[in-house]
Amino acid sequence: MRRRGICRAGARTPGGARTATTIGALARMVPLDLRRLMRDELLSWMAVLPLVVAPVLRLAAPGLVGALSHLGLDAGSWLEPLGAVAFAVITPVLMGTVVGFMLLADKEDGTWRAVAVTPVLLRGYLVWRAGLAVGLAGPLALLGLRVGGLNDLGWGAGWGLALAGAPLAGVTALALAAFADSTVQGVTGVKLGFVVLVLPAAVLDRGGPWSLSAVVPSWWPLRAHAAILDGQIWQPWAAGAVAISAALAAACLCRTARSAVG
């Protein structure tokens, strides 16, 4: 019995050592990523853009509403949806774009092939990067919703909306990694992606629960926001946003794995 226990303990040790090695390797990437981000002016600007936009909107919104009111236009009805699009959709997509271009740069310079033969493995490396994008997007989205002043949401609803939109960052990063082979293709994909992801804001019908635009992942957090404004139950829509983003991220990972093997 003692020998069997020793064998079992010994069998667990390599797995624990491998996990520790993987975590250590991933942790060492963080300062390298930060240095690379600081060297790239475009990516660093994209990373801090939500922090700049939120206070500007807060300061400019009252004057804009007043000016449009003098013209007989009701700006109040679209300010809150505008805030939801800006911070629950565009902010996560920006974070995903920053991480996605880092992944593309690694793909072009051969880092993917090097990572594939380390304990981290390519799949773990991509999941780590996508998780980093989501982890950045959530707090930034909440900060934008609170500081921007366009959405009168409580902390609970604000966190819920931010968490519903945050997975869009991971999907964006993994989609760039899976479907683009160069930075030029990535830029084209990001432009198209912004149009598609913002489209549900224009066609969202708050009077009905479903729409054909529900196939677009950004529709779900925007539908959750509409439910919050209407005083309805919004949690299922937020959960749906997380679920559909997770499914799309898994599909991107599978495509990346197949292309790497091929």
Summary of the structure (lengths in Angstrom):
residues: 262
radius of gyration: 21.1
end to end distance: 47.1
largest distance: 85.7
contacts: 831
relative contact order: 0.12
helix: 84%
strand: 0%
